[in-house]
Every structure is written in structure tokens, then in C-alpha cells.
Amino acid sequence: MDTPVVLVIGSATLDVVDFGGRNRRKIGGVATYAGVTFRRHGIDTAVAANVAAADVPLFRLYTDEGLLWKNGPTPATTRFINRETGAGRVQEMPSAADPIRCGAWLAERPAIRHVHLGPLHPDDIHPDTLSLAASGRYFVSLDVQGYVRGVADGRIVPRVSDRLETALAAADAVKADETEWALILAHFGSNTAGLRCRLGFGELLLTAGDRGGRLIGSDGRVIDYPPDPVPPGRIEDPTGAGDVFFSAYLAGRHHEGWTERESLEHAARIASLQVTGQYLTPASLSAGTESTEGWLS
């Protein structure tokens, strides 16, 4: 498959997830969760994500799922440590891949009409690539997460990147969680309507975890949606649920032509399967043994 319709640009990661008393080594990142989700909806999909040559065999899932992978040269792979605590998630980033540059590769593939921006940290996507995505040639979806994060001594901290404005101005569909969006509004000193008027982004999906969330359409209409219930004790790992939700919504709404409500309900079901380990299963994401010794350097 060399004629993708969707290009996902963002980190492919090697993660240690500390959840429920267990440390797991797994692959992750928006390239993984969104890329696979678009592909499972029958959409020809490519991912642009930089992974060190020695780590490429760990990402066999990409081949298994039929993804086209543009892997740029980098001495290191992006690595995250995610620790789930009672007060929320604590994240560290011990290493980062070189910024993703795929402009020439993208320009050579005229079939691509949808670019999905999924940075995990502010330097994830090279400015040249971001500028091409913002050129007006594509439908652009944006998960803001990497542009509301900074890195201080290897730890992820809340910080709005100066690249966020360019990304928002280019976006036809934006996803943020409640905390991220509050940080963005405070940074710009605006409310949602004012910021949309200033930057011109399209629809906005605000997620609130197990409380569901809301869609604010480009015309200002608001649709609240409930979560798909997860039985108590069935949460396997919440990592990637937001990426899966957003890409499932986009697949339904902007590729299949479903209504907003149909797409939201579908995405909530898929996200529920993800957190219970039934969508992208632990086995499919596994990157080796449960031991994390030597994994974080």
C-alpha cells in the first residue's frame, strides 16, 4: 500500500507503564494508537514516526496491521514512563527521537488528503513539516497534547508551546482534554469562541475521561456525550484511549460520513474496548518481558 489517504505524524514510543501494581514494556504513541485505529476502519493509512534502527523490530504491529511507515533517521527512540497514581498520571520522557521531517515524502503522495498531527512533546514535529501540514492542502486534525507539555529534567510538565498557534490555525478538528484546554485558554487570555474567531480552527472535541465529554461544532453547536460504561475492575490500561477515541471519531465522521452523535457513540465504544485491553491488546503492544531493567536509558 503506497497510496495512503491518511498520514499520522507523531511519535512512535517505547513505554513503561506502571498501572495497577504492574510495570509493562510496550510500544505506543499516537502513531501506534491512531494509525492502527484509522487502518482498522478500512482507511489506507501511513505513519511518519522516527525510531532508532535497533528498535524497529519491536514495531512489527505496523506491518501486521498494514500500515505504511515513513521512519526517519534518529539515534534514539522516544521513550515515556507513565505512572498512574490516585491523583492522575505522572510522565517522564528519558529520551526523544529527532524531530519528524516528512515534507518531501508527503508531497510525493497526492492521495493523502488528511493529515493527523499527534505530537507527544513540543519538538516532536519539525517546523517545516508543521508548515506543510498547515498549507491548506489537507484536512488537518490535531491532538494538542504535545503542544501543552514541556520537559524539565526529563519530567513532563504543563507548558504551552509557541508552535500551538500555528497548529490550531491549521486544524479542521481539534482534540484536548479539559485540563489541556483550560491551560490553552489561560495562555491566550480568551474563551473558546474568542480563540476560534482569532485562529479559525474547526470543531473541538473536549474529553473528560470517565465523564464523557463534549463536541463543540465549527458552528458553535454543543453535543455532550456520555462515556461507554466500563465495569468496575475491568480497566486494563488507559494509555492510548484518547488517541483511539479521536481517530475513531474522525474515521466515522469525516471518512464514513456518519452524524456527530453516531461518531461520538462509536468512538466511546472503541475507547472503552481500549481501556479494557480488548482493542489494541496487551499482547499486540508488548515490547518484551515484564522486566524494565535497562529499558529506560
N, C-alpha and C positions, 0 to 999 in steps of 0.2 A: 504494500500500500504506500504509494508515493504521492497521492493526491488528497491530503487531509483537508477537511473542512474547518476544523478547529485546531488552533495551536495554543497549548497551555505553556506559559512562560513562568517559571519559578522553581525553587529548589526541589531537588530530589535529595532526601536526607537519610542519614543513618541515625537512628534514635535509640535512646534508652528511656523507657517509660516505666516509672515507678508508680504503680497503681494497685490498690488492693493488697499491699504487702508483697508484691512480686516485681522484680526487675526483669524487663524483657528487652531484647535487642530486636529491632525491626526496621524495615525501610519505611519511609514516609515522605512528607512534603506534599505541597499542592500538586506537583507533577504527578505523584502517585495517586492520590485520592481523587482529584478532579479528572486526571487523564483517564483512569480506569472507568470512572463513572460515565463520562461522555461516551467512551467506547462501548460500554455495556448498554447504552441506549441506541446502539446501531449507528453512531456517528464516526466517520473516519477522523481519527484524532492523532495529532503529533504532540510531543512534549519537547521543550527546549530546557534542558537542565544539565548542569555541569557536575560530573562525578569523576573522581580520580580513577585512572585506568585499573588499578588493583581492586577497586570496589565494584566495577561494572558487573561481574558475575552475580553479585548479590541482588541485582535488579532484574533477574530473569522473569519476574512478573510482567514486565513491559512486553517482552516477546510473547509470553503466554497469552496476554490479553490482546495482542495485535496492535500495539502502539508503535508508531514511528518515532524514533528517539534521535534528536539532534543533541549530541553530547559534545560540549566544547572542552578544550584542554584546560586542565586545572591540576595543581599539585595536591589539592586536598578536597575532600568531600565535606559538605555542610553537615555538622553533627549537632543534635539537640539532646538535652536531658530535660525530660518533662516529669516533674514530681507533683502528683495530685495530693493536695492537703485539704483539710477541712475548711480552710479559708480560701481555696482556689488553687490554681496551678502556678507553680514556680518553674521558670525555664532558664536554662543556661545554654550557651552556644560555644562549645570549646573550639570549634574550627568552622571556617566558611570557605566555600568554593569561590573561585574567581567569578566576577560578575558575568552574567549571561549576555552574550553578544550573538544575535542570530538574524541581524537585519538582512544580509545578503541572501541567506538561506530562505528567509521568509519571502523576500521579493521575488525569488525564483519559483514560487509556488502560488500561482494566481488562483488556485481553487480555494485557498484559505480565505474565508470571509469572516471568521470570528476569532478574535484574539482574547484569551483569558489570562489576565495578569494576576499572578499569585505569589508576589514576593513574600518571603518569610523574614527578611530584615532589610533595612533601607538601601543597602548596596547590592542586593541580590540581582537586580536587573540593570544592565549598563544603561546610562542615559541615552546613548544612541539608539538602542533598541526601544526604550520607552518612547522616544520621539517618533520613531517609525510607527509604533502602535497608535500613537496619538495623531497620526497624519490625516485621519478622516477616511481612510480606505476600508476600515474594518468595523464590524460591530465589536465593541470592546466591553468586556465585563471585568470588574475589579474587586478583588478581596483586599480590603485596606490593611490587613493585619501587619504586613511587613513595614508599612509606612507610618505606623504608630508605635514602633518599637525602636529602642536604642540598645546598644550593647555597652555595658560598663563592667570592666574586669571579667568578661565572659558571661555576665548575667544579663538577661533581657529585662529592660526597664521601659516604662511608658515614656515615649518621646515622639513628637510629630516630626516627620522628615520634611525637608524642603522640597522633596520630589512629589509629595502628595498632591499638591495643587495641580501639577501637570497631569497626573494620573486621573484625578477626579474630573478635570475638564474634558478628558478624552472619553470618559466612561458613559456607556449607554445603560449599564446596570451595575450597581454597587452593592456590596455586602459588608456589613460591620456588625459587631455585637454592641449591646447597649453601652458598655463601658468605653469601647473604642470610639463610638460616635460622640459621646459626651466629651471626650478628650478633644476630638476634632472641632466640635462646635466652640469649645472654650478657646482653642488655639486661634480660630478665625474670628472670635468675638461675634458670633452670629447664631441664628436659629436655622433649622433645616430649610425653610422656604427662602430665607435670605441667601444662604450659601448656594442653593440651587440656582437662584436668579443670577448670582455672581459668576458661577462656574459652568452652569449649563449641563450638569450631569443628568442622567435619566432616572430610571426607577431605583428605589433604595429599599433593600431588604435589611431590616434590623432584627437580629436574633437575640433570644433571651433564654437559651438553654432549655431546661425542662419546663419553662413557662411559655414556650412557643415564640411568638414574635409578631412582626407586622411588616407589610409591604406598603410603601408609600409610592404610588404610581407617579409617572412623569407629569401627570395632570393634577397631582395633589391628592387623589383619592387614597383612602386608607383602608386596607384589608387586614384585619387581625386574624391570626391563625393559631390554633392550639397545637401542642406537641402531640406526636403519636405516642400513646402511653407505653412506658417500659415497666414491666413487672418488677416489684421490689427484689433486689438481689440479683437481677439479671444483667446489670451493667458489666460488660467485659472490659471495655476501654473506650473512653470518649474521644480519644485522639482521632482527628480527621473527620469527625461528624459534621462540622460546619462546612468543610470543603465538599464533602459528599452532598450535603443539603443544597448548597448553592449550585453546584453543577447539575444536580438532578432537576432543580427548578428551571435552570436555563435550558436544559435539554427539552423539557416538556413545553415550556412557554415559547421559546424562541426558535426551536427546531421542529417540534411537533405541532405547534400552533394551538396548544391547549389553553384554556382560560387560566387567569391568575389563580383562582381558587383550586382548580384541578391540579395545577402545577405545584402549588404550595402543599396540598394534601399529599400528593405523590412524593414530594421531596421529604416531608416529615416522616413518611413511612420508611423511605430508604435510610434516612439518618437514624431512625430507631433500630433498623437492622444493623447499622454500622456499630452503634454503641453496645449492642448485644453480641457482637462478634459473628454475625450471620451474613454480612455483605462482603467486605474485604476481610476474610477470616484471618485469625492469628497465624495459621499455617501458611497462608499465601504471603503474608507480610514478614514472616520470620527471617531474620538475618543471622541465624546460627544458634548456638547454645544459649541457655539462660544466663550463663556467667557473663559479667560485664568487665572482667579483668582485661586491661589493655585496650579496651574498646573506646575510651574517651579521649585518648591522646591524639 
